[in-house]
Amino acid sequence: MIKVYPQLEEDLLVRLFHKGVKAQWTTEDVNWEDPIQFTPRESHALARMLTPVYLGEQSAMIGASVVLPQMAQAGETTAQLYLSSFLMDEARHFEVLTRLYQRLQADPLTIRQMPEMLRYHNRLRQGDRLDWVWGILISDIFAKNFYSTYAKSQPEALFGKVSGRIMKDESRHQAFAEHYLKRSLPTIPVERYQVLLNMKDELLMIMDSMYTRLRDDAEMVGMDGRKFLDRLRADIEHKAQRIGLDGESGGPHNPGGHPSRSDITTDTSSSGVPRSRMSFKALKASKCSSCYLALLCRTPLFRRAQCV
């Protein structure tokens, strides 16, 4: 049962919630007349490069709406509170990037053009809330590295300024995910720990595949894709060590054999990955034909990916 009057501790997540509330901004605060500083060909390449990040913002927005009630039911009140502001951030990022595509006069890639995006999205929706927070931390590190490239190289351009705004939100998201995982990991069994390690490697492989496909576009907009991926991997490995998910100790010790706080099910798929406690099946199909994820989830490719 969800408590009507839950315990509300004054912890880091409450402070992050307050910080997020005070730092809200909207697309109306963006000067859309700022210069693009890209040629038409470069704008097209940026639109392609931005697609995985754009999908990541949508996936985070939808995923948070599913995880939030799970946290409430688990009595994680401050995490639930913070995630409410996280939802607002992701919705804002989705809106501002949609407007940016209009300003660039370019479209994102389709799933058919880059099927790896579907694999990434599908992996984030597997497992329980702990899987989701770990996946979001990896995605936020990815986004931070991407946005920081343009916030530093084009501080006076439209995308550089937008990137700087989004990076401030992403720093709060990373702080939330790191705190939540550091607090939760010591309570999970070794088998669960290994699933999270495997998830990191799987997502990094998918990212590598995506940016191999986008190598020419990266060069067009002045990004060294290989260096970007190397820096990304180093950042993720460093963050994994900080939260105690480095794989060297073989996982946490759970001597009592009690259920972990992650509340993971023992039912597994044929691939050995725990079946989803974060199912999106309860969400009603969107009537909006322009919703990127609504269209994505109706594709035959998505249905085949669920069966793999």
N, C-alpha and C positions, 0 to 999 in steps of 0.2 A: 504493500500500500504506500502511496505517496503521502507524506505527512503534510497536514494543513499548516502546521507551525513547526518547520524543521529547525535544526540547529544551524546557526549561521555564524561561523567562526570568522574572525578578522585575519585572514591569511593572504598569501601572495595573490591568489586568484581574485579575491575581492578587490585588492589594490589594482590589479590589472584591469578589472572591470571598470573601476572608477576612472582610471587613466584613459581607457577606451572611450567611455562616455564623454569625457571632456575633449577628446581629440577628434570628434566626428566632423566630417566634411562631406560635401555632395558635389555632383557634377556642375552645379551652378557656381561653385567656387573656382572652377577651372576656366582659364582664359582660352577659349577654343580658337581664338585668332592668333595665338602664339605661332611662330614659324615651325614648319615641319622639319626643315633641314635635311630632307631626304629627296632625291630625285624620284620621279614616278617609278622607275625600275627598283630603286632601293625601298620605296614604300611598299611595293608588291612583295619584295623579299622579307621585309619586316613583318608584314601581315602573315606570311607563311611561318616565320620563326615564332611569332607570338601565339600561334594556334594552341600548342600544348599548354601554355600558361593560361590561356583563355579558357580552355576546357577544364583546367585544374581549378580555376576560380568557381566555375559552375558546379563541379563535383564537390568542392568543399562546402558550398552553400547548401546543396541538397543533402549531403552527408550529415552536416551539423543538425539539420532539422530532424533527422532520424535518430542521431545519437543523444540529443538533448533529453528526450523523455527516458532513455535508458539510464542516464546519469541521475535523473530525478528519482527514478524507481530504486536505484542503488543507494540513495541517500547522500549522493555527492552534490550537496547543495551549492557550494561555492563554484564548483566546476560547471554546474548547470547555469549559474548566474553569469559566469564569464562567457560561456558559449553563446548566450543571447547577444552579447555585443559582437562576438565573432561572426554571427550570422549577418548582422548589419554591415560589418566590414566587407564580407564576401559579396553581398548583394551590391554594395557600392562599387567594388572592383569590377564586377560583371557589367554593371551599367556603364562605367567610365570606359572600359575597353570596347564595349559595343559602340559607344560614341566615337572612340578613336578609330575604329575600323571605318566608320562613315566618313570621318575626316580624311583618312588615308585613301578613300575611294578604292578600297580593296576588300576582299573577302577572306575569311580563314579557310584553311584546308578542310576537306571533307574526310570522313572516316575511310572512305574508299581510297583516298590519296595517301592516308597515313593510318593504317589499321592498328599500329602500335598504341595509338591514343585510347582505343577501345580496350586493349589489354590492360593498360594502366588504370583506367577508370574502373574496370571490372575487378581488379585486384584490391582497390581501395574499399570496395563495398563488401568484401569477404570478411568473415570473422566478427569479433565483437568490438566494443568501444575502444579497447586497448589497441587493437589492430588499426583502427581508424585514426586514433591520435598519433600513432607511430607513422602511419602513411602521410598524415597531414604535416608532421614535422619534416619529413623528407621532402614533400612537395613545397613547403615554405622555404626550405634551404635552397631548393632549385629556383624558386621565384626570386628570392633575395639576390642570388648571384646574377640572374638575368636582368632584373630591374636595376641593380647597382651599376651594371655596365653602362647604361644610358643616363642614369642620374649623374654619373661622374663625367662622361664624355660629352653630354649635351645638356648642361645645366640650364640653359636659356631656351631650349627648344620645347615644344609641346610634350613630346613623349618623355623627355628628360625630367620635366617638372612633374608630370603624372607619376612617373616611376618613383620619384622622391617621396611623394605623398603615400603611395602604396607601401613603400619600404618601411615607413613608420608603423603602419598597421601590422606588417609581417613580423616586425621585431616583437610585438606583443604576442602574436600567435606562437612564435617560437618559444617565448618565455613560458607561456601556458603549457605547451606540449612537453617541454623539458621538465617542468615541475611535476606535471601529472604522471609522466612516465617514471621519473626518478622515485616518486612516492609509491608507485604501483608495482614496479618490477621485482622488488624483494619478496613479494608475496606469491609469485606465480611458480608453478612447477617447472622442472627442467625442460619437459617436452614443449611446453608453451613458449618458453624462452627461445628454443630452437626455431619455432615457427616464425617468430619475429626476426631472428637473424636471417632466415631464408627470405623473408619478405623484403628486407633491405636489399639483398643481392638481386632478387627478381626485379625490383623497381629500378635499380641502377642499370641492369641489362636492358630494360625497356627504354630508359632514357638514352642510353648509348645508341640503341637502334634508331630512335627518333632523330637524333642529331646527326647520325651518319647520313640519314636520308636528307637532312637539311644543310649539309655541308656547303653547298654552293650558295645558298641563301645567306648563311652565316658570313661567308667571305664577302658577299655583296654589301652587307651592312657593317663591315669592319670588325667582325667577331671571329676569333680563333676558336673554332669548335672543339678542337682537341684540348687546348688549354682550359677552356671552360669546363669540360667534363672532368678533367683531372682535378681542377680546383673544387668542383662540386663533390667529387668522391672524397677528397681529403676533408672537406667540411663535414660531410655526413659521417665519416668514420670518427672524426674528432667529437662530434656531438654524441655518437653512440657510446664512446668511452666515457663522456661526462655523465650520461644517465645510467651507466653500468651495463650496457648492452654491447660489449666488445667481443664476446665469444671466447675469451681466454680462460675464464673460470668455469666454463661449461654450464653456466646458469646459476640461479639462486638456489639456496637450500631450503627445502620445505619439509622439515623433519616430522611434523605432525600429520602430514598427509591431508590437511584440511583443504577445503575448496579455496581457491585463490579469489582475490578481490575482483579479478577480471571476469569471473563467472563464465568461463568458457565451457562450451559443450564438448562432450567426448565423442559425439557423432562426427565422423569425418567423411569427406568425399573420396572418390577413387584416387585422387592425387595426394591424399594424406593431409589436406588442409582442412581445418575445422569448418563445418558448414556455417553459413551466415546466421548470426543473431541480429544482423543489421540489415535485414532484407528490405528492399525497396518495393516489394510486391504490393504492399498495402497502399502505396501512393497511387492516386487516381491518374489515369492517362491525361496528359495535357490536351486541351482543345486548341491550343495555340500552335499553329503549324510552323511558326518561326522559331520555336524553342529548340535550340541546338541539341540539348540532351534528350528532349522528347522525341525528336526525329531519330537520334542515335539509338535509343532504346527500342525502336520499332524495326530496326534493320535486321535482315536475316543473319548478318555477321554477328550481331550481338547475341542472338539466340543460339548460334553455334558456339560462341565463346563460353556461354553458360554451361554447355554440355561437356566442355573439355576438362 
